[in-house]
Structure formats: C-alpha cells, structure tokens
Amino acid sequence: MTADAAQRGVVLEGTGGVWRVHTSDGTVHSASLRGRLKQDQHAKLAVGDNVTIGQDDPGDAWAITEIHPRRSRLARRAPGKRHAERIVVSNVDQVVVVFAFVKPEPHAGMIDRFLVIAEANGVAARLVLNKCDLATESDQMALSALYERAGYHVHRTSVRARVGLEELHDALAGRVSALSGPSGVGKSSLLNSMFPGVELRVGDISESVNKGRHTTVGAKLIPLPGGGFVADTPGLREVGLWGIDSNAVDACFPEIRACLGECRFQDCAHDREPGCAVRAAVAEGRVSAERHASYVKLRAELAESEHRY
C-alpha cells in the first residue's frame, strides 16, 4: 500500500465486520479490519474511532490498517452474563442530554442518570430542555434552575417557536456530540431545524431509554453539514454505570463534588451520617434535595450491582 493510498477517517457505524468510514474529504468508504488488526484481541474497533484506511491497489476493497488512540469514550457493561466492557462510542467531545418540558413530562431522576453517565466517563455535558413553548415560564425556570445551580449549561429550545436554536447549533457545530434522551422529546426535529440537509425523519434518533437489562447497543455517527458529528447512542441509560464505584458516584454530581473532603467521616455516604457536609449543603440550599435524592438512589443501585457481580 502506498502512502498516497492511505486516508484518515472516522468510523460512522459497523455491521457484520464491515465498517463505514467517513474521510476528511466527505467520502464514506466501507472497510474491514486488516488481518493483523482483526487477530489482535486488544484492537477492538468502536464507532467514533479515528482510523487509517487504504487499498493495496486502485479498485481493491478498503481496509482499516490502523486504529488511532482515543481521547475519550462512553462505555457500558457488555450484554449477556460476561463481566466485560463494551465501548459504545469513542472520541466524544460532549454528551447532549435532551428532554422536553412536556409531552413527555420530564423525569428529573432520569436526567440525573444521563448527566452522571457523562461525568463518570469524563465527558462534558449540557442539557437541552425542548418544547419550551408548551410550558409556563415558572415551570421552565424551576427545572432549568435545578441544573444551572448544579453547574450545567441549560438550553431552552422550541422548534415551533424558533427559540434557542442558534445557540444550540453553535454548541454542536464542529464537535462530536453524543445525543441522548427518551423518545418523543424532539431530537430529530431539532437537528433538522438547526442543520438543513441532515433530513432525518422524526424518530430517526432512537429511543435511548431501554427497558431491557442487556439490550445490544449499536451507536452510529451522523455527519453534520459544515463539520461535526452527532452520535446516536441507543441504550445510553446503561452507559457509564459500568465501572463506577458506588463510593465514587458522589464525585459525579458537581455540586456534591464541591463538598467532598469536608465531612466528619472519610467514608461518608452522605445519607444519614452525622457531620456530613453534603447534607448540611442540602439544608442550606446549596445542593438541591432532588439532586441529593437522585445521588442516594444511584449509589444504592451501584452498591447492589457490586454485590451481585
């Protein structure tokens, strides 16, 4: 293979050992792993990976010859009974959590879960609250303030009323964003409105709040006009809860993280212990009671999982 034949690209999706790779010139090639990589047990390819592809001769099938180091990843427990990791998508710049103010009604505990996923994977997160035209100003302010106080950038948007779309567009453009949230909140409509040419059917961005315990997760990257990608990540509810120590989940809540080290006991669970700085912050209004309750629930869930495995 000549140097001229090699091209850098990013993996959009893969099925049956064939991967669609988007190169810098906008071309998409179907490629399989080169034999050496295919037999390397450590060379596990994931959507979002930066790779080098090439052809031995013009007209030959494309092959992936190199997988470049990852700068970030979203991982989950592999489906089935194996206690192993599966990378859902790699090289993500941010997780964009999308919920609606109404239709469907937002569930704060589920929003918290998605944000914890981002924190646990070391990826920046922002929250989009869509359909603001259908909610009262007081309801909008109450939910937005809950997360703004925690330190998150909150976008209030409406496709119908053309609210907040320009700011969200600029936050997505040129970046790799993992887009998640329940179905019906308007993810596809938002992308179509902000990026003409994507032409997603409503519902194309999949429902990511899975009910199944071991649902197979298949992510794909959607190129955005002008640069950047959106990663459609079904099953993100399971992502990030893999590999998190129940004793470390407090660090995945930014406002709770600010209190760490101030409790009377070093192993404080921030639940019922005396001298707890987090509980004091809740009493003083610096940490919301709703977010603290979400933390307690997630910690208990993780502790149960640790006991099981």
C-alpha positions, -999 to 999 in steps of 0.1 A, spaced: 0 0 0 14 34 -10 13 64 13 -9 82 -12 -35 54 -9 -38 58 29 -65 81 43 -76 92 78 -112 89 87 -137 83 115 -159 52 119 -196 60 115 -211 26 121 -204 -11 117 -223 -42 109 -210 -78 104 -174 -68 104 -178 -41 78 -174 -5 90 -184 27 73 -156 52 75 -160 90 68 -128 105 54 -118 142 56 -130 149 21 -165 138 30 -164 104 12 -177 74 30 -160 40 24 -169 5 35 -139 -11 51 -130 -42 71 -102 -47 96 -68 -57 81 -59 -92 91 -33 -82 117 -57 -59 135 -85 -85 132 -65 -111 151 -53 -86 177 -76 -92 207 -67 -56 220 -77 -39 187 -114 -35 194 -129 -11 170 -157 13 180 -179 39 164 -162 72 166 -127 58 164 -102 76 142 -86 52 118 -64 49 87 -78 31 57 -62 22 24 -62 0 -7 -34 -23 -19 -42 -13 -54 -68 10 -70 -101 -7 -72 -93 -31 -43 -115 -32 -12 -107 -7 15 -91 -20 47 -86 -4 81 -49 -5 88 -46 15 120 -67 25 149 -55 57 165 -56 64 203 -89 76 218 -92 109 236 -125 98 253 -151 71 253 -185 61 266 -185 25 278 -211 1 292 -212 -34 305 -212 -59 276 -246 -76 270 -251 -111 285 -235 -126 316 -199 -117 309 -185 -91 333 -168 -71 305 -167 -37 289 -182 -26 256 -173 8 241 -205 24 227 -188 54 211 -153 69 213 -138 104 209 -169 122 221 -164 159 229 -197 163 249 -229 145 259 -260 165 250 -289 153 271 -323 162 255 -356 161 275 -388 180 269 -407 203 293 -439 185 284 -451 157 261 -434 136 275 -431 150 310 -395 152 322 -383 129 349 -356 146 369 -341 113 382 -336 101 346 -320 134 336 -296 130 366 -287 95 354 -277 108 319 -256 135 335 -239 111 358 -230 90 327 -212 119 312 -194 128 345 -183 92 351 -168 90 316 -150 123 320 -170 139 291 -185 174 294 -223 176 294 -250 201 285 -288 198 290 -314 207 264 -350 212 276 -371 213 245 -407 223 237 -404 254 259 -434 270 240 -457 244 257 -445 252 293 -452 281 316 -424 304 324 -424 294 360 -422 257 351 -393 264 327 -374 284 354 -379 258 381 -365 229 360 -337 250 344 -326 264 377 -322 230 392 -295 221 367 -280 256 363 -273 257 400 -256 223 397 -232 239 371 -247 227 338 -253 248 307 -290 245 300 -306 252 266 -343 260 265 -355 253 229 -385 252 207 -386 242 170 -421 256 166 -413 290 182 -377 291 169 -363 296 204 -327 287 214 -318 270 181 -290 293 171 -271 289 204 -276 251 204 -264 250 168 -232 267 177 -227 243 206 -229 213 183 -211 226 152 -176 213 147 -178 189 177 -186 152 182 -217 151 204 -234 121 219 -271 129 218 -294 111 242 -327 112 259 -361 95 257 -382 92 226 -407 119 217 -386 148 230 -378 162 195 -342 152 189 -347 146 152 -368 178 148 -341 199 165 -313 186 143 -334 191 111 -342 227 121 -306 235 130 -288 216 102 -308 217 70 -295 188 48 -294 162 76 -330 153 66 -337 129 95 -372 115 97 -389 123 130 -380 94 153 -347 86 134 -327 95 165 -335 64 185 -351 59 219 -322 55 243 -341 48 275 -341 10 271 -362 -13 293 -342 -44 286 -315 -53 310 -290 -65 284 -300 -47 253 -275 -48 225 -262 -13 219 -254 -1 184 -243 35 180 -238 55 148 -223 88 139 -243 113 118 -222 138 99 -234 174 103 -233 199 74 -204 222 79 -185 199 102 -190 179 134 -209 147 142 -238 137 163 -236 102 178 -269 84 181 -264 62 211 -293 39 219 -290 23 253 -271 52 269 -291 46 301 -268 16 307 -237 35 297 -215 49 324 -230 29 352 -204 3 341 -172 7 361 -184 33 386 -176 25 422 -206 32 444 -183 50 468 -172 74 440 -205 83 425 -207 114 447 -179 129 425 -203 126 395 -226 153 410 -207 186 406 -224 204 434 -218 174 457 -182 171 445 -176 206 458 -183 194 493 -161 163 493 -134 162 519 -154 183 544 -174 155 560 -166 143 595 -160 107 583 -137 100 554 -160 72 541 -192 93 545 -220 81 522 -238 114 525 -270 98 536 -275 95 573 -241 101 588 -236 129 614 -213 157 604 -220 153 567 -210 184 547 -233 173 518 -264 170 540 -255 204 555 -253 219 520 -288 204 513 -302 220 544 -286 254 534 -300 251 498 -265 249 481 -274 213 470 -309 206 459 -329 180 478 -340 165 445 -304 160 432 -293 146 466 -322 121 465 -310 110 430 -275 105 443 -287 83 472 -308 62 448 -280 58 422 -254 49 450 -277 22 463 -282 8 428 -245 6 422 -238 -10 455 -264 -36 447 -248 -43 414 -213 -46 430 -227 -72 454 -243 -91 426 -211 -92 405 
